[in-house]
Amino acid sequence: MLKTLVSACAFAVVALMTSSVANAQAIDRRTFFTFTQPVTLPGVTLPAGKYLFRILDTDSSRRVVQVLNAEGTRSYALLLSIPAQRLQAPSRPEIGFMETASTMPAAIRTWWYPGTTLGYEFIYPREQALKLAKGTTGPVLTTVAAQNDTTEEMKTADLSRVSSTGADAPVTVEEQPAAAAVSGTTQAGEAASPSLQIAGNPPPAATPNPPAQAEAAAVSTPAAPVQRTARRTLPQTASGLPWMALAGAGSLALGCWLRRRSRA
């Protein structure tokens, strides 16, 4: 009986820790994407390379996506997004591009995680969106007014989709928007290991044009410079994995104690 109890406790610990690691990965949905050419995201243009995407904030209706280097030691951008629903869930992580002009770097519109039809559509600062809209075949998600382009303001700013003519179509954010077919070019990525260590939070003070000394304080330097138009900062959430592991270890210890006592 006690042998069965000890085995059950050991199984529970392993299952608990495995579930915790899997949940950590599912919560922030960390994903690698490798680009062979520069790509554009809201407020930043990244040189060719491998990057880590993950969800940083799931509490607000406008999800925050963090983009880091492949090692997870340097944060390049914190991007606001709204839910984007597709008809079929992808089997691998996937991003969708806008159809931009050939003279412009490819611009990323959406990101999806495998196994779910609900993804993320990025909100572009208005000035950047107007430039992109002139070279794309579809409207670009942005804020109604240019003065609402800071991270904090974009959390609550009215949104629109701006066309190549500068005309706005109002956007209502829905947690479960209507599903739409995926259009344009897409690119697959790969799920990142949940054990990958992520660097600490960016500095809390955000500035539209970060000073040079702030850039010098980064953990590492990329092979090519990153063009920035805004810095975005938000808090990092803590993991409950250590407490779960401690509870499991306690269960094992209790089982072993009961077994020794029965033999006494």
C-alpha positions as CSV (number, residue, x, y, z in Angstrom):
1,M,0.0,0.0,0.0
2,L,2.7,2.4,1.0
3,K,4.8,1.5,-2.0
4,T,1.8,2.4,-4.2
5,L,1.4,5.7,-2.3
6,V,5.1,6.6,-2.8
7,S,4.9,5.7,-6.5
8,A,1.8,7.8,-6.9
9,C,3.4,10.8,-5.2
10,A,6.5,10.5,-7.4
11,F,4.2,10.4,-10.5
12,A,2.3,13.4,-9.3
13,V,5.5,15.4,-8.9
14,V,6.7,14.6,-12.4
15,A,3.3,15.4,-13.9
16,L,3.0,18.6,-11.9
17,M,6.5,19.9,-13.0
18,T,5.9,18.8,-16.6
19,S,2.5,20.6,-16.7
20,S,4.0,23.7,-15.1
21,V,6.8,23.9,-17.8
22,A,4.3,23.3,-20.6
23,N,1.9,25.9,-19.2
24,A,4.8,28.5,-18.9
25,Q,5.4,28.0,-22.6
26,A,1.7,28.1,-23.5
27,I,1.2,31.3,-21.5
28,D,3.9,33.4,-23.2
29,R,3.9,31.4,-26.4
30,R,7.6,32.0,-27.1
31,T,8.4,31.4,-30.7
32,F,11.5,31.8,-32.9
33,F,11.3,33.4,-36.3
34,T,14.3,33.7,-38.7
35,F,14.4,36.5,-41.3
36,T,16.7,36.5,-44.3
37,Q,16.0,40.2,-44.9
38,P,15.1,43.2,-42.8
39,V,11.5,43.2,-41.5
40,T,9.3,46.0,-40.1
41,L,7.3,46.0,-37.0
42,P,5.5,48.8,-35.2
43,G,8.1,51.4,-34.4
44,V,11.1,49.3,-35.3
45,T,12.9,47.7,-38.3
46,L,14.9,44.6,-37.5
47,P,17.9,43.5,-39.6
48,A,18.0,39.9,-40.9
49,G,18.5,37.4,-38.1
50,K,16.8,35.1,-35.6
51,Y,14.3,36.6,-33.1
52,L,12.2,35.5,-30.2
53,F,8.5,36.5,-30.0
54,R,6.5,36.1,-26.8
55,I,3.4,37.4,-25.1
56,L,4.4,39.7,-22.2
57,D,0.9,40.8,-21.0
58,T,-2.3,38.8,-21.2
59,D,-4.4,40.9,-18.8
60,S,-5.3,43.7,-21.2
61,S,-7.5,43.4,-24.3
62,R,-4.6,44.7,-26.3
63,R,-2.0,42.0,-25.9
64,V,1.6,43.0,-25.5
65,V,4.1,41.1,-27.7
66,Q,7.8,41.3,-26.8
67,V,10.5,40.8,-29.5
68,L,14.0,39.8,-28.3
69,N,17.2,38.4,-29.8
70,A,17.4,34.6,-30.1
71,E,19.2,34.3,-26.8
72,G,16.5,36.2,-24.9
73,T,19.1,38.7,-23.6
74,R,18.1,41.8,-25.4
75,S,14.6,43.3,-25.9
76,Y,14.0,45.2,-29.2
77,A,10.4,46.1,-28.9
78,L,7.2,45.8,-26.9
79,L,4.3,45.9,-29.4
80,L,0.5,46.3,-28.8
81,S,-1.9,44.0,-30.7
82,I,-5.5,43.1,-30.9
83,P,-7.1,39.6,-31.4
84,A,-7.1,38.3,-35.0
85,Q,-9.2,35.2,-35.8
86,R,-8.5,32.9,-38.7
87,L,-10.5,30.0,-40.2
88,Q,-8.0,27.2,-39.5
89,A,-5.4,26.8,-36.8
90,P,-1.8,26.6,-38.1
91,S,0.2,23.5,-37.2
92,R,3.4,25.6,-36.7
93,P,3.9,29.2,-35.4
94,E,3.2,31.6,-38.2
95,I,3.4,35.3,-39.1
96,G,1.6,37.1,-41.9
97,F,3.1,39.9,-43.9
98,M,1.5,42.9,-45.6
99,E,1.9,43.3,-49.3
100,T,4.3,46.3,-49.1
101,A,6.1,48.1,-51.9
102,S,9.3,46.4,-53.1
103,T,11.4,49.3,-51.9
104,M,10.2,48.9,-48.3
105,P,11.2,46.1,-45.8
106,A,8.5,43.5,-45.4
107,A,6.0,44.6,-42.7
108,I,4.6,42.0,-40.3
109,R,0.8,42.2,-39.8
110,T,-0.1,39.2,-37.7
111,W,1.3,36.4,-35.5
112,W,-0.4,33.0,-34.7
113,Y,0.6,30.3,-32.3
114,P,0.1,26.6,-33.4
115,G,-3.1,24.9,-32.4
116,T,-5.2,28.0,-32.1
117,T,-7.2,30.2,-34.6
118,L,-6.9,33.3,-32.4
119,G,-3.7,35.3,-33.1
120,Y,-2.4,38.9,-32.8
121,E,-2.6,41.8,-35.2
122,F,-0.1,44.5,-34.5
123,I,-1.1,48.2,-34.0
124,Y,1.2,50.5,-36.0
125,P,1.9,54.1,-35.0
126,R,-0.1,56.4,-37.3
127,E,2.8,58.1,-39.1
128,Q,4.3,54.7,-39.9
129,A,1.0,53.2,-40.8
130,L,0.3,56.0,-43.3
131,K,3.7,55.3,-45.0
132,L,3.0,51.6,-45.1
133,A,-0.6,52.0,-46.4
134,K,0.7,53.9,-49.5
135,G,2.6,50.8,-50.6
136,T,0.2,48.0,-49.5
137,T,-2.9,46.6,-51.1
138,G,-4.9,46.6,-47.8
139,P,-5.5,48.9,-44.9
140,V,-3.1,49.1,-41.9
141,L,-4.2,48.9,-38.3
142,T,-3.3,52.1,-36.4
143,T,-4.6,54.8,-34.0
144,V,-7.1,57.5,-35.1
145,A,-4.8,60.3,-34.0
146,A,-1.0,60.6,-34.3
147,Q,-0.7,62.0,-30.8
148,N,-1.9,58.7,-29.4
149,D,1.1,56.7,-30.6
150,T,3.0,56.2,-27.3
151,T,2.6,52.8,-25.7
152,E,0.4,53.9,-22.8
153,E,-1.8,56.0,-25.1
154,M,-2.2,53.2,-27.6
155,K,-3.6,50.9,-24.9
156,T,-6.8,52.9,-24.9
157,A,-6.7,55.0,-28.1
158,D,-9.4,54.7,-30.7
159,L,-8.2,52.5,-33.5
160,S,-8.8,52.5,-37.3
161,R,-7.6,50.9,-40.5
162,V,-6.1,53.5,-42.7
163,S,-6.1,53.0,-46.5
164,S,-3.6,54.2,-49.1
165,T,-5.7,57.4,-49.5
166,G,-5.5,58.2,-45.8
167,A,-9.2,57.3,-45.2
168,D,-10.0,55.7,-41.8
169,A,-12.3,52.8,-41.1
170,P,-13.1,52.6,-37.3
171,V,-12.1,49.5,-35.5
172,T,-13.9,47.9,-32.6
173,V,-11.7,45.5,-30.5
174,E,-13.4,42.2,-29.9
175,E,-12.0,39.3,-27.8
176,Q,-13.5,36.9,-30.4
177,P,-13.6,38.6,-33.7
178,A,-15.1,37.1,-36.8
179,A,-12.8,34.6,-38.5
180,A,-11.2,35.6,-41.8
181,A,-9.1,33.8,-44.4
182,V,-5.4,34.4,-44.2
183,S,-4.2,36.5,-47.1
184,G,-0.7,37.6,-48.3
185,T,2.6,36.0,-47.6
186,T,3.2,34.0,-44.5
187,Q,6.2,32.5,-42.8
188,A,6.5,29.6,-40.3
189,G,8.6,29.7,-37.2
190,E,9.5,27.2,-34.4
191,A,8.4,27.0,-30.8
192,A,11.1,28.0,-28.4
193,S,12.1,25.9,-25.4
194,P,10.3,26.8,-22.1
195,S,13.7,26.6,-20.3
196,L,15.1,29.5,-22.3
197,Q,16.1,32.2,-19.8
198,I,14.6,35.6,-20.6
199,A,16.4,38.9,-19.7
200,G,14.8,41.1,-17.0
201,N,12.4,43.9,-17.6
202,P,13.4,46.9,-19.8
203,P,13.9,50.2,-17.9
204,P,10.5,51.5,-16.7
205,A,10.9,55.0,-18.2
206,A,9.8,55.1,-21.8
207,T,11.0,57.8,-24.2
208,P,10.0,58.3,-27.9
209,N,13.7,58.7,-28.8
210,P,15.9,56.7,-26.4
211,P,19.3,58.3,-25.7
212,A,22.5,56.7,-26.9
213,Q,23.5,55.7,-23.4
214,A,20.4,53.6,-23.0
215,E,21.3,51.6,-26.1
216,A,24.8,51.1,-24.7
217,A,23.4,49.5,-21.6
218,A,21.9,46.6,-23.6
219,V,23.2,43.1,-22.7
220,S,24.4,42.4,-26.2
221,T,24.8,44.1,-29.5
222,P,23.3,42.8,-32.8
223,A,25.3,42.3,-35.9
224,A,23.3,45.2,-37.6
225,P,21.7,48.3,-36.1
226,V,18.1,48.3,-35.2
227,Q,16.1,51.3,-36.3
228,R,13.8,52.5,-33.6
229,T,11.0,55.0,-33.4
230,A,9.7,54.2,-30.0
231,R,10.6,52.3,-26.8
232,R,7.9,50.3,-25.0
233,T,8.1,49.0,-21.5
234,L,5.8,46.8,-19.4
235,P,6.1,44.6,-16.3
236,Q,7.2,41.0,-16.4
237,T,5.1,38.3,-14.7
238,A,6.6,35.8,-12.2
239,S,6.4,32.0,-12.5
240,G,4.8,29.7,-9.9
241,L,7.0,26.8,-10.9
242,P,9.3,26.9,-7.8
243,W,6.3,26.7,-5.4
244,M,4.9,23.7,-7.4
245,A,8.2,21.9,-7.3
246,L,8.4,22.5,-3.5
247,A,4.9,21.1,-3.0
248,G,5.9,18.0,-5.0
249,A,9.1,17.5,-3.0
250,G,7.0,17.7,0.2
251,S,4.7,14.9,-1.1
252,L,7.7,12.7,-1.8
253,A,9.2,13.3,1.6
254,L,5.8,12.4,3.3
255,G,5.6,9.2,1.4
256,C,9.1,8.1,2.3
257,W,8.5,8.9,6.0
258,L,5.3,6.8,6.0
259,R,7.1,3.9,4.4
260,R,10.0,4.0,7.0
261,R,7.5,4.2,9.9
262,S,5.6,1.2,8.7
263,R,8.8,-0.9,8.7
264,A,9.8,0.3,12.2
